[in-house]
Amino acid sequence: MRRDVFQAIADPVRRDIIDLLAKETMTINSIAEKFDVSRPAISKHLKILKECDIITIEQQGRQRFCMIQPKELIPAFLWIDQYKQLWEDRLDNFENYLHQLQSKNNKHE
């Protein structure tokens, strides 16, 4: 079964790992230290991210370094972006509704 970017970002731990690696290249151990889950669990998350081509893992001596492959996240960004205007419009409408309620309340006081 081929995994995709949406499976990669579906889990909050994997999203946090992506966030960490977006800032810097890290060893597997340094990633594992950031979480309150077992090292094998982190290894499974990293395996999924690697299968989705979100990260690469390179051996350098005794260390294994994880690096983000940001271009692989583009499909998720494009999918999310199509809903951006919809949610902005809904939030604007909600804000307008709240202002109307507040105006009515102020008139009745």
C-alpha positions in Angstrom: 0.0 0.0 0.0 1.4 3.4 -1.0 1.1 6.0 1.7 0.4 9.7 0.8 0.9 13.1 2.3 -2.5 13.1 3.9 -1.7 9.9 5.9 1.5 11.6 7.0 -0.2 14.7 8.4 -3.1 12.8 9.9 -1.4 12.2 13.2 -0.5 15.0 15.6 2.8 13.5 16.5 3.8 13.3 12.9 2.7 16.9 12.4 4.9 17.9 15.3 7.9 16.0 13.9 7.4 17.8 10.5 7.3 21.1 12.4 10.6 20.2 14.2 12.3 19.1 11.0 11.1 22.2 9.1 13.3 24.2 11.5 16.4 22.0 11.4 17.8 18.6 10.5 17.8 16.3 13.5 19.0 12.9 14.6 16.4 10.2 15.3 17.4 10.3 19.0 17.1 14.1 19.2 13.6 13.8 17.7 12.6 11.0 20.2 13.8 13.2 23.1 11.2 15.8 22.3 8.2 13.4 22.8 6.7 11.5 25.7 6.2 8.4 23.6 8.5 5.4 23.2 11.5 5.4 20.8 9.9 2.5 18.8 6.7 4.7 18.4 8.8 7.6 17.1 10.6 5.2 14.7 7.2 4.1 13.4 6.1 7.7 12.8 9.4 8.4 11.1 9.0 5.3 8.9 5.6 6.5 7.8 7.0 10.0 7.0 9.8 8.4 5.0 7.3 6.1 3.1 5.3 9.3 2.2 8.6 10.9 1.0 8.1 13.8 3.6 11.5 13.1 5.1 14.8 11.4 4.1 17.0 9.7 6.6 20.8 9.7 6.0 23.4 7.7 7.9 26.4 9.9 8.9 28.8 7.8 10.9 26.8 6.3 13.8 24.1 8.9 13.6 21.0 8.9 11.4 19.8 12.3 10.4 16.3 13.2 9.3 15.7 16.0 6.8 12.4 17.4 5.6 11.4 17.3 2.0 9.0 20.2 1.9 8.0 19.9 -1.8 6.2 16.6 -0.8 3.8 18.7 1.4 2.6 20.7 -1.6 -0.5 18.5 -2.3 -1.7 19.0 1.2 -1.1 22.8 1.1 -3.0 23.0 -2.2 -5.9 21.0 -0.9 -6.1 23.1 2.3 -5.7 26.4 0.3 -8.9 25.7 -1.7 -10.9 26.0 1.5 -9.1 29.0 2.9 -11.5 31.6 1.3 -14.5 29.6 2.4 -13.4 29.6 6.0 -12.4 33.2 5.9 -15.8 34.1 4.6 -17.6 32.1 7.2 -15.5 33.7 10.0 -16.2 37.1 8.6 -20.0 36.3 8.6 -19.8 35.1 12.1 -17.9 38.2 13.2 -20.6 40.4 11.5 -23.3 38.4 13.3 -21.6 39.0 16.6 -21.4 42.7 15.9 -25.1 42.8 15.1 -26.0 41.0 18.4 -23.7 43.4 20.3 -25.4 46.4 18.6 -28.8 45.1 19.5 -27.8 44.5 23.1 -26.3 48.0 23.4 -29.6 49.6 22.1 -31.6 47.8 24.6 -29.5 48.9 27.6 
